[in-house]
Amino acid sequence: MNDIPTESRPKTGRRRANRQANEDTILKAAETVFAEAGFGGATMQLIADMAGLPKANLHYYFATKEELYRKVVERIFLIWLDAATAMDGAPGPAEGIGAYIDAKMEISRQHPNGSKVWASEVMHGAPVIQDYLETTLRGWTAGRAEVIRRWIAEGKMAPVDPERLLYMLWATTQHYADFGHQIEVLNGGPLTDADWEAAKASVKQIILRGIGAAGAVETG
């Protein structure tokens, strides 16, 4: 039997919602600061100022800068892992890899700073997130590689190296986040909704046709 008074439940829900809202604000600000200043250059005060919150609030939610940094990295990593579920139940590479490309490109659009933080961390030898690379990412990669090998065995795509295909997918989709400024300069300004849809279609066409995927996307 639930002993919590009915009138206290809305208050508990509001507190939970407020806490989540504050964490989201802090994480968004931290993504921006870590992306621009790196782990070494970032400070809790800079992040607090970006979030528009007192520094004490940051320490209430995250005791140290490293704890906050790991949370930022973990969040983008979990978003990427969730995007990969598009491959798991797909009947073939056109559907699975096509949906994965769409999802990864959208993540680059919505979370560019998270991708930049991850890229910087890895380029510096992953001093904080090496455990993610050795455990979760390694296991995830092995699982997706097995899906690709199955599609190859079923004759649904050309025999390519699964790991190198995944590296290419990551490099291509995350380029739109990590080198977003370069793309904007060459594009003459930020990508519009139509630009993003055209970019997704082009990447899918090039990659799916390149691996001989049945039902590859055609454009133009």
C-alpha positions in Angstrom: 0.0 0.0 0.0 1.3 3.5 -0.9 1.8 5.5 2.3 2.7 8.8 0.5 0.0 11.4 1.0 -1.8 12.2 -2.3 -1.2 15.9 -1.9 2.6 15.4 -1.7 2.9 13.5 -5.0 2.5 16.6 -7.3 5.2 18.3 -5.3 7.5 15.4 -5.8 6.8 15.4 -9.5 7.5 19.1 -9.8 10.8 18.7 -7.9 11.8 15.8 -10.2 10.9 17.9 -13.3 12.8 20.9 -11.9 15.8 18.8 -11.2 15.7 17.3 -14.7 15.3 20.8 -16.3 18.3 22.1 -14.3 20.5 19.1 -15.3 19.6 19.6 -18.9 20.4 23.3 -18.7 23.8 22.5 -17.1 24.6 19.7 -19.6 23.8 21.9 -22.6 26.0 24.7 -21.2 28.8 22.3 -20.4 28.7 20.8 -23.9 29.3 24.3 -25.3 32.1 25.2 -22.9 33.9 21.9 -23.2 33.6 22.1 -27.0 35.0 25.6 -27.1 37.6 25.4 -24.3 38.4 21.7 -23.9 38.5 20.0 -20.6 41.6 21.8 -19.4 40.3 25.3 -20.3 36.8 24.8 -19.0 35.9 25.9 -15.5 32.8 25.3 -13.4 32.4 29.1 -13.2 32.4 29.4 -17.0 29.8 26.6 -17.2 27.7 28.3 -14.5 27.8 31.6 -16.3 26.8 29.9 -19.6 23.9 28.1 -17.8 22.8 31.3 -16.1 23.0 29.5 -12.7 25.0 30.1 -9.5 28.2 28.1 -9.4 26.9 26.4 -6.2 24.0 24.9 -8.2 26.5 23.1 -10.5 28.3 21.6 -7.5 24.9 20.5 -6.1 24.3 18.4 -9.3 27.9 17.6 -10.2 30.6 17.6 -7.5 33.5 18.0 -9.8 34.3 19.2 -13.3 35.4 15.6 -14.3 32.1 14.2 -13.1 30.2 16.8 -15.3 32.5 16.1 -18.2 31.9 12.4 -18.1 28.2 13.0 -18.0 28.4 15.2 -21.1 30.4 12.5 -22.9 28.2 9.7 -21.7 25.1 11.5 -22.9 26.3 11.9 -26.5 27.5 8.3 -26.4 24.2 7.0 -25.3 22.4 9.0 -28.0 24.7 7.5 -30.6 24.1 4.0 -29.3 20.3 4.5 -29.4 20.6 5.6 -33.0 22.2 2.3 -33.9 19.1 0.3 -32.9 17.9 1.2 -36.4 20.2 -1.5 -37.7 19.3 -4.3 -35.4 15.9 -5.3 -36.7 16.2 -4.0 -40.2 15.7 -6.6 -43.1 18.7 -5.3 -45.0 21.4 -2.6 -45.3 19.3 -0.2 -47.3 16.8 0.1 -44.5 19.2 -0.4 -41.5 22.2 1.6 -42.6 20.0 4.2 -44.3 18.1 4.8 -41.1 21.4 4.8 -39.1 22.7 7.5 -41.4 19.6 9.6 -41.0 19.8 9.3 -37.2 23.5 10.1 -37.0 23.1 13.1 -39.3 20.3 14.4 -37.2 22.4 14.0 -34.0 25.1 16.0 -35.7 22.5 18.7 -36.3 21.0 18.7 -32.9 24.1 17.9 -30.7 27.1 19.4 -32.5 28.9 20.4 -29.4 28.6 16.9 -27.8 30.2 15.4 -30.9 33.0 17.9 -30.8 33.7 17.1 -27.1 33.8 13.4 -27.9 36.2 14.0 -30.9 38.5 16.2 -28.8 38.6 13.6 -26.0 39.5 10.8 -28.4 42.1 12.8 -30.3 43.8 13.4 -26.9 44.0 9.7 -26.2 40.7 9.4 -24.3 42.2 10.1 -20.9 38.8 10.3 -19.2 36.6 7.9 -21.3 39.1 5.1 -22.2 36.8 2.7 -20.3 33.9 3.5 -22.6 36.1 2.6 -25.6 37.3 -0.6 -24.2 34.0 -1.9 -23.0 30.7 -0.5 -24.3 32.0 0.8 -27.7 34.0 -2.3 -28.4 31.0 -4.5 -27.7 28.6 -2.3 -29.7 31.0 -2.4 -32.7 31.3 -6.1 -32.6 27.5 -6.5 -32.5 26.9 -4.2 -35.5 29.7 -5.8 -37.4 27.9 -9.1 -37.0 24.7 -7.7 -38.4 26.7 -6.4 -41.5 28.3 -9.8 -41.9 24.9 -11.4 -41.9 23.7 -9.1 -44.7 26.8 -9.9 -46.7 26.2 -13.7 -46.2 22.6 -13.2 -47.4 23.8 -11.5 -50.5 22.2 -8.2 -49.6 25.4 -6.2 -50.0 28.9 -6.4 -51.3 31.6 -8.1 -49.1 33.2 -5.2 -47.3 35.1 -5.0 -44.0 32.4 -4.2 -41.4 34.6 -2.3 -39.1 35.9 0.0 -41.8 32.4 0.6 -43.1 31.4 1.7 -39.5 34.4 4.0 -39.3 33.4 5.6 -42.6 29.8 6.0 -41.4 31.0 7.7 -38.2 33.5 10.0 -40.0 31.0 11.1 -42.6 28.0 11.8 -40.3 30.0 13.4 -37.5 31.9 15.6 -40.0 28.7 17.7 -40.1 29.1 18.4 -36.4 32.9 18.5 -35.9 33.5 20.6 -39.0 30.2 22.5 -39.0 31.8 25.9 -39.3 33.7 24.8 -42.4 30.6 23.5 -44.0 28.7 26.7 -43.2 31.4 28.8 -44.9 31.4 26.6 -48.0 27.6 26.6 -48.0 27.4 30.4 -47.7 25.6 30.1 -44.4 24.0 27.6 -42.0 22.3 24.6 -43.6 18.6 25.0 -44.0 16.1 22.1 -43.4 16.2 21.4 -47.2 20.0 21.4 -47.1 20.1 18.8 -44.3 17.6 16.6 -46.1 19.6 16.8 -49.3 22.8 16.0 -47.4 21.2 12.9 -45.8 20.0 11.7 -49.1 23.4 12.2 -50.8 25.3 10.4 -48.0 22.9 7.5 -48.2 23.1 7.3 -52.0 26.9 7.3 -52.0 27.4 4.8 -49.3 24.5 2.4 -50.1 25.4 2.3 -53.8 29.1 1.9 -52.9 28.4 -1.2 -50.8 26.0 -2.6 -53.4 23.0 -2.5 -51.1 19.7 -3.7 -52.6 17.2 -0.9 -52.6 19.9 1.8 -52.4 18.5 5.4 -52.3 18.5 7.2 -55.6 18.4 11.0 -55.8 18.0 13.4 -58.6 
